[in-house]
C-alpha cells in the first residue's frame, strides 16, 4: 500500500513540475512579447518626433525635447 501511495505522490509531483514549467515558459514568452512591443513603440515614437522636428525646422524649436 505504501508503494502505491509513493507512486501516486511521485506522479503528482511530476505533473505539478510539468505544469509549473509550462507556466514559466508562458510568462517568459509574454514578457518577451511585451518588452519587444514597448521597444518598437518607443523607437517609432522617437522616429516620429525626429521626423516632425526635421520637417518643421526652426518653427518648432525644442518643444518636444
N, C-alpha and C positions, 0 to 999 in steps of 0.2 A: 504494500500500500504506500509506503514511504517513497518507493522508487517511482511510482506513478505520479505522486504529488510533485516530486522533484522534476520529472519530465514536463509536467504541465507548467510549473513555475519557469523552467528554462525556456519553454515555448513562448510563454507570455513575455519573458524578458527579451527574447529575440524580436517578437512582434513590436514591443514598445521601442526598442532600439531602431528598428526599421522606420517606424512612424516618426520618431524623433529626427532621424537623418533626412527623411523626406521634407519635414518642416524646415529644417535648417537650409536645405537646398532651395526650397521655395522662397524663403526670406532672403537668401543671398541673391537669387535671381531678381526679386522685386527691388532690392537695394540697387543692383546694377542698372536696372531699367530707370529707376527714379534719378539716380546720380547722372546717368547719361543724358536724360531728358533735361535736367537742370543745367548741365553744361551746355547743351545745344541751345537752350533758350537764352542763357546768359550771353553766349557768343553771338547769337542772332540779334539780340537787343543792342549789344555793343556795336556790331556792324551797322545796324540801322542808325544809331546815333552818330556814328562817324560819317556815314553817308550823308545824313542830313546836314551835318556841320560843313562838310566839304561843298555841297551844292548850294547852301545858303550863304556861305562865305562869312564875311565880316559882319553882316547884318545880325547874325545870331550871337556872335561873340562866344563867351564861355558859359552859356546859360545852363548847359547840361553837365558841366564839369565843375 
